[in-house]
Every structure is written in C-alpha cells, then in structure tokens.
Amino acid sequence: MTKIPTKTEVLDWISQNPTLTSKRDIAKAFGIKGAARIDLKRLLRELETEGHLEKRKKTYRDPDKLPPVSVLQVLSPGKDGDLMAKPMEWHGEGVEPVVLLIPRAADPALGEGDRILARLTEVKGQDHHYEARLIRRIGQSPKRVVGIFRTGAEGGWIVPIDKGTEKDFVVAADATGGAKEGELVEAEQIGPKGRMGLPRARILKRLGDPSAPRAVSLIAIHQHGIPDHFPQDVIAEADAMKPAGLKDREDLRDMPLITIDPADARDHDDACFAHADDDPKNEDGHVVWVAIADVAHYVTPGSELDREARKRGNSTYFPDRVVPMLPDRLSGDLCSLHEGVPRACIAVRMQIDAKGHKIGHRFVRGLMKSHASLNYVEVQAAMDGQPNEKVAPFLDHVIKPLYAAYTALTKARAVRQPLELDLPERRIELADDGTVTAVNFRDRLDAHRLIEEFMVLANVAAAEELTNRRTPLLFRVHEEPSPEKLEALRETAQASGLQLAKGQVLKTQHLNQLLKAAADSEFSELINLSTLRSMTQAYYNQENFAHFGLALKKYAHFTSPIRRYADLIVHRALIAAHGWGKDGLTDQDINILDETAVLISDTERRSMMAERDTTDRYLASYLSERVGNEFTGRISGIARFGVFVKLDETGADGLIPIRSLGREYFHHDAETQTLMGSDSGMVIGLGQRVTVRLSEAVPVTGGLTLELLSIEGDDMPKGPARGRGKPPRRKAGSGKKRAAKEKRKVSRKRS
C-alpha cells in the first residue's frame, strides 16, 4: 500500500522545492501512484482550505511565500540607494515581503513604477525578505485616471478630468469601490478593453464632490501623483528634532539679518543684510550677507526624512494650499527663519565692487536670528517714503544699504544681460470657502528684484565654491534654444514686423533686443510668450552646461533647501567641502547623484504641470458665471484642431475649435503657424487681436471654449458652416503661397 505523506511533509517539500509544486510533481516526489492520487488530492484540498496552501492553476504554493518567478513593481530607492520592489500579487496574512533588486551590468535602468518579471531568492537575517534578479521589464504601473464617476446598469464609467483624455473608462459593478453618481474618483486602468472598445478601470479612492472649491487643487494632486501625506515614521522623525545650538557654528545673532517675503509666505528660508565695504581696496563697494536655513542639520543622508524629501523633490504651491517637501515641524518651524528666534544657517559673505561684480566670497555655518520679518510691499513703500511702524526702525541702517548694494548689482546685470522677459504673474484670490473672488496680476517691485539678485549672487557663489574645491554637486542647467524653436520665434517676430538676426552665435542680448523692440507695442505680450516658449526646460545635472537664461557660466541652487531637494544637496556638498560635520554629502549621495538629478528634474516638472492645471481650473470656475460674455484677447497658438486665444482680462487660455471658424474649410500650415480659409483666403495667425464669446467653461477640466466674433476688427462671416472635413478648393501648394503672401502684406502693414 502506498504511503501518503503527512501535511507537514508536503509543506516542507513545497517550501524546499518552489519550482516543483504541481500535484504531479508532489506525487512523483513521494512515489504516489494509481488510486493513492485521490488521497493526495484530498490532502492538498485540506491544506488549501486550512489556508496553508494556495492553488494557482495546477500548482500549489505557500501563500505566505512568493513564487520563485514573480511580477514586481519597482519602488523608490531604499535608505542606502538600493532599488526595492513590491510583489504585485501578495495573498499572505503576514507582512508584505520586502524585495531587494540585484542589478546586473547589462540590465536596463529601472525607475519607480516599472513592472518587471523577476527570479526571487529567499534570504534570512536581512532587512529584506527576497533578492530579485531581473528577467525582463513588462511595463510601468497601471495608468491612473482621475475623473467623475457615472453610475450605469452594470457598474458605471469614469469621465476623465484631463483635457487630453477623450475616452471614458468602463467600471464593472465589483470595481466601483462604493463610488456614487457624480463623485470625483481616482482609478487605475485594468486588463484589456471592455465594451464598446473603452478601457476598463478599477476605482481606488473616492475624492468627494468635484464642484467643491477646495477640490480644485486636490484634483491636481491626485491627477499628477503628488505625495500629499507624510508616512508616520517621517512625521515621528521630524517631531523628535530639537533646535540646533551654537556648537561648531559662527555666532551671527547680532547681525541685523532680515527676511523679505510675500505677505502670505508660508516659510522663510533666506535672510539678508548689506553694508558699505570698509576695505580701502574696494572703494564704493559693498558687502552682502545671505543666510539660508540649515536644513541639512535636520535632514541627514539616509534618514526617513531624507528618503521622503528626495521622493517629493520639491514643494508644490497652490492658491489654497501647499504640499511641502518637509513636514511642518521643519518647514514651518525649525527650518523657518522666524523673527527673533535663533536658527541654524549656512551663510555666505560676498564682496561686490562699485560696478556690482562679485570680487570675493566666504561661506560659514552659523547661528542667526532674524531681526525682522518684512514683506515686499511694506519694504518698497518705505523706500518710496512711506515707512510703516514695523519697517521704520530698519530703514536707514538695513533697508537703504540693501538697496544701495542692489543698485550696484543692476550695473553688472546690465552688462551681463540675462534674459529680460516681461510676463506678469497672475494672482488668484480666494474667499474663505475657496471660491475665486478675483484674478489679478502681481506687481513687480524693486523689492522683488533686490531679493532675486541677492539669491542669484549667492547661488553663483555656491557653484564657484564647490567647483573650486572639486566637490561634486548638482548644477542648475539651462541650455540655449534649439534651432527649430529659434526659427519659430524668428517667424513670429517677422509676422509682427520685427527681426531676430540670423547667422550669429545666439546670446541673451539678441533676444533682449527683440523684446525691447516689441516693448510698448501691441506685440509685446506675444513676443514675450513666444520667447519663453522657445526656451528649453531648465534641469539639474552633475555636469555643468551653464545657464543660458541668466547668462551665467556656473550656477547652482543653494537658497531654498526647505522647498527644493537640489539645494539640500548643495548644502551637504558645502558641509563636506569645509569639513563642518558628519551630515555632509556622502559617498552614497555622490553615487546616485545622476539619478537624483533626473528624479528631481521630473518632480519639478510634475509640480509645474499640477500648478498650471490648478490655475486653469480656478480660471474656468471664475469665468463659468460669465458664459455668453464677450472678451478681447490675442491669438497665442495655432493647431490643426483650432486656435488658442489668451484673454486680456485674466490671462486665461481658451480654444476656438476649428469646426466653428466661419463657413469655410481652413487649411493648417504648421511651418507658418497659420490657418487659411479655402474660399476667402483669410489668414489667421499668431498675435492677431480678436474678440471672442465664451461659449463653455468647465471647471473640472479647466477647459474654456470660445467663439470667434472678429479678428483685427473685422467681423467673422455669419451663417451655418459648410460640412465638416470638406477639402479645400485650393491646392495645398497654392494655399501655402497665398498664406506667405498675406503674411508679408500684414508684416509690411504693421511695420
């Protein structure tokens, strides 16, 4: 009679032979044949019922162990920069196992969110449970979607809030997560397409009423995947911090450093002071001190705070809230340079000559005390002869010397000629309940420019200091525009009756000449916007490729470590270079510096898109009560599907769909960035003045749809449009020639 193994023996075999777990494999291992297989099948069923085994197709495995080949999702690097992963399917009752990826030289670079097929080896006595070797990459984490849930007979569907997503997502009845009609939800795409060819999704979170004013920034946070809750261990680490003392620091508490920020500033990470230089060799020169919060003292390499800060990359600012890089115990308290409170800092003393050139600098690690927390408006008012009670005591010995140093710096700036864009910044004003009360443009005061110049100077000093000391760092890089973007800018300038010369090495002074020529004309905003669009995206890199926009050879971010991880890296580099302590840049920091540069460049772009989308939604909400009203604006973009218009009053961007452009077919010319009517020959191009009617405003997506009423003072033809998609009567070639001819006529007329 064949002996049937005990349950313990079967479990031991499966544990020791994870690749031989089918019923056939188990029967062969124990020599079970014939009718005895029925008894083995019964025993395996009992183990499955008791929860000791899990049946997967025709194999059995311990549910508290991972199979030898598993699908994993790559996580952010661990404390030591190691790449970690989590199993995509974990059914055990215990703690989800931690998996360490062991890369080989030939493996492709993996990033957070990638899904991989990997071979696992169980390990003991480590802070991880498995080690994984890549077999192949099988894709990224499932696509996330934020939208409005609509109920249906068999579950429902999600209408995405992203303006770029046209298709709805089907949700099965067992994947709704309890969502109700009209709720804002976050979901992930799952499996193949469902009915009607629409993608299928599973709801992960219910986010509440999408029409609630406070939901605007919440939508952007979830849509762009911005982490908005700190893990408990990060909070605990921050709460345990104590204020830094004077040990091993230079005492700067008697220096009358002050902070100058917006009136609604959430943190204060920089302070400044200036005085006339008493060095006889530097006649009419100045000494400028810039002190920055010493975040590196609290956020040390490899800590939970460090891992979370690196993951976030930067703080993200919305009109109604901020998603900080650091917990409030640090960002709003220990690292914020509050008035009258001793605070740890890293400061730089800079000498500038009478012409504003920096002739020397010295960095110190110190303990400072802000003598006043002032805002831009009151500081500027004091310099304009109207000091309030708070600013008056500092006017003569602090404020005026700051402006004197700034005046010198403007002379050097005029010689250097950084890019002088004039783009007013919108300010969205909210009521207590979160509704938009007004959309205004921020004033640009000399007080703003003063602080900006001091911060740029300090950033240059940091880059030069670390370069001279041969210490690795992250540079802030801004490369010159591509030839294609320059040509597009040149064509826009020509269409406006202006010129951008060819055949020379491009410098910022050439662009400034164009901007100056457009100033005070009807094309000023267009040329400024077009110049901005021609610029490349700034980024972080371990290699120095200079900063084109600022016309600087060496530039690094040093002045905002509370809200930018790049600045924290530079602070650590300064600490290491000067031997100020054990909290400086580590070998591990240096080993992953390139990876960190890519990561924080990406998080910066993510925040910029989230902030832009939030502004669009607030503007759409503000304008939704004015649907049907007429507005003036200027054409800011031309696409095959329509015309973009920037409205004068709010700076909001709206779309005129091409199907609504009069009664004729419009031919799109990408090279000249124009649309030309096939019957009338009307040319629609960048920069033209228009009057439009607001036909739709959708706050949840931020979309504005406009109707074109007149262009350059000429009314659009009225009447029904001819059939959509009807081909042009003119040949494309002749249309192109006509568009070029019309463009030349407009150019001559405007010049």
Secondary structure, 3 states (H helix, E strand, C coil): CCCCCCHHHHHHHHHHCCCCCEHHHHHHHCCCCCCHHHHHHHHHHHHHHCCCCEEECCEEECCCCCCCEEEEEECCCCCCCCCEEEECCCCCCCCCCCEEECCCCCCCCCCCCEEEEEEEEECCCCCCCEEEEEEEEEEECCCEEEEEEEEECCEEEEEECCCCCCCCEEECHHHCCCCCCCCEEEEEEECCCCHHHCCEEEEEEEEECCCCCCHHHHHHHHHCCCCCCCCHHHHHHHHCCCCCCCCCCEEECCCCCEEEECCCCCCCCEEEEEEECCCCCCCCCEEEEEEEECHHHCCCCCCHHHHHHHHHCECEECCCCEECCCCHHHHHHHCCCCECCEEEEEEEEEEECCCCCEEEEEEEEEEEEECEEEEHHHHHHHHCCCCCCCCHHHHHHHHHHHHHHHHHHHHHHHHHCCCCCCCCCEEEEECCCCCEEEEEECCCCHHHHHHHHHHHHHHHHHHHHHHHCCCCCCEEEECCCCHHHHHHHHHHHHHCCCCCCCCCCCCHHHHHHHHHHHCCCCCHHHHHHHHHHHCCCCEEECCCCCECCCCECCCCCCCCCCCEHHHHHHHHHHHHHHCCCCCCCCHHHHHCHHHHHHHHHHHHHHHHHHHHHHHHHHHHHHHHHHCCCEEEEEEEEEECCEEEEEECCCCCEEEEEHHHCCCCCEEEECCCCEEEECCCCCEEECCCEEEEEEEEEECCCCEEEEEEEEECCEECCCCCCCCCCCCCCCCHHHHHHHHHHHHHHHHHHHC
